[in-house]
Amino acid sequence: MVTKETLKMALLGKNCLRKAVCEEFKKKALLGQYVIISRNGKACRIPAKEALKMAKAK
């Protein structure tokens, strides 16, 4: 059974991970590097700038 406290902790963890990923994308974008993401279950290599735009849209 999911309690309010458990749900709150899960959301905080999700937000923390999302923030960490965005920060890493920013670093890689400044360096002109690529990131590997999953699209439809397959690994894709895309520029970090594009991945950062996608992450901010969500």
N, C-alpha and C positions, 0 to 999 in steps of 0.2 A: 504494500500500500504506500502510495506516495503522499507524503505530508507536505504542508506548506513550506516547512523549513528545508526539506529535501529539494523541493522544486526551486526554492530561492537559491540554494547553494549550486544547483545545476546551472541555473541561468547566469549566476556570477562567474562560474567556471567557463561557460561558453563565451561570455563577453571578454573574459581575460584572454582566452586563446585567440579570439578574433582580433583583439588589439595587438597581440604579439605577432600574429601573421601579417597584419597591415604594416607594422613597423619594419618587419623583415622585407616585405615587398618594397617599401620606401627605400631602404638601404640598397637593395639590388637594382631598383630603377635608377637611382643616382649613379650607380656604377655601370649601367647599361647591360646588366646581366639578364639571364632568362630564369624562369621558374618552371617547375614541373607540377602540373595540376592534373586532376582526373576529370575527363569529359566522357560521359556515357560509359564509364567503367574502363576507359583506356587512358594511359598516360600521355599527356600532351606537353610539349615544350613551347612556351609562349614568352614574349618579352614581359619583364616585370612591370613595365608601365601599363600594359594592357590588363594584367592580372590585378593591379592596384585599382584601376578603374572599375573592374568587375566587383572587387571586394567592397568598394565604397558604395556601389549601387545597391548592394544587399543591405 
